[in-house]
Amino acid sequence: MLLNANISEDGTLVAKIPPSLWGKKVIISITSETQEESNWENISNALKKVDSLNLPSKSYDEIITNLRAFRETE
C-alpha cells in the first residue's frame, strides 16, 4: 500500500492512514517525491536508438504470422 505524506519543518510525518491500519505497527519506507516513478526517460531513449536503426517495419498481420510460425517450431 502506498500512502502520500508530508514531513513538516520539525520532522513530523503527517499522513492520512486508513482505519484498517489503526493500532497496528507498520514499516515506513521514504522515497523522495523528486525521484522518477518510472524508467520512462530510459525507455524513451532506447526506443529512439531503435528507431535510428531503420529496421524494416512489419504490419500487425506479419507479426502475428511470424509468432504463430515460431510457436509451431517449438
PEURHU-V727859 format. One record per run of one state. SS is the DSSP state (helix for helix, strand for strand, loop for the rest). FROM is the first residue (numbers start at 1). LEN is the number of residues. If there is no record, write none. Layout:
SS | FROM | LEN
SS | FROM | LEN
This chain:
loop | 1 | 4
strand | 5 | 3
loop | 8 | 5
strand | 13 | 3
loop | 16 | 3
helix | 19 | 3
loop | 22 | 18
helix | 40 | 13
loop | 53 | 7
helix | 60 | 14
loop | 74 | 1
